[in-house]
Amino acid sequence: MIVSGDDLSQENMKFIESLKYRFPLAYAKHEYDVESGLITTPVITTINREPEKLPFYSIPIREKDEANNIIRNWIKAGVLEPTNSTLLQPTMIISKKDDPINRKRFIADVRAANSITIPIRYKPPEI
């Protein structure tokens, strides 16, 4: 069942609340609630050369507080962790379509890192 903003009848709201009660761990408590998971990533292998040169652009001053807030929340939630990488990724803040005033999306331009990363080739499982 897919419920959109137009489908929020009293009956649908009761159904959603019953699901939240039965499966509390399946619903985020806040925007940064990703809980711990069993996601693992393979070792990322890179080519021994300099990454592509891309333009560097800074976040406008009026958006720096919002960017820092997002980063702090991601660190607190365990989404981000410290790194010793010397590669800088340009970042930007974009307004989300559903609430452009209050909700922002943090974007990182990772093309430079991708330019020196050896792709991981694997055969997807057959179903």
Secondary structure, DSSP 8 states (H G I E B T S, - for coil): ----GGG--HHHHHHHHHHHHH-GGGS-SSTT-------------B-SS-----------HHHHHHHHHHHHHHHHHTS-----------EEEEE-TT-TTT-EEEEE--HHHHHTB----------
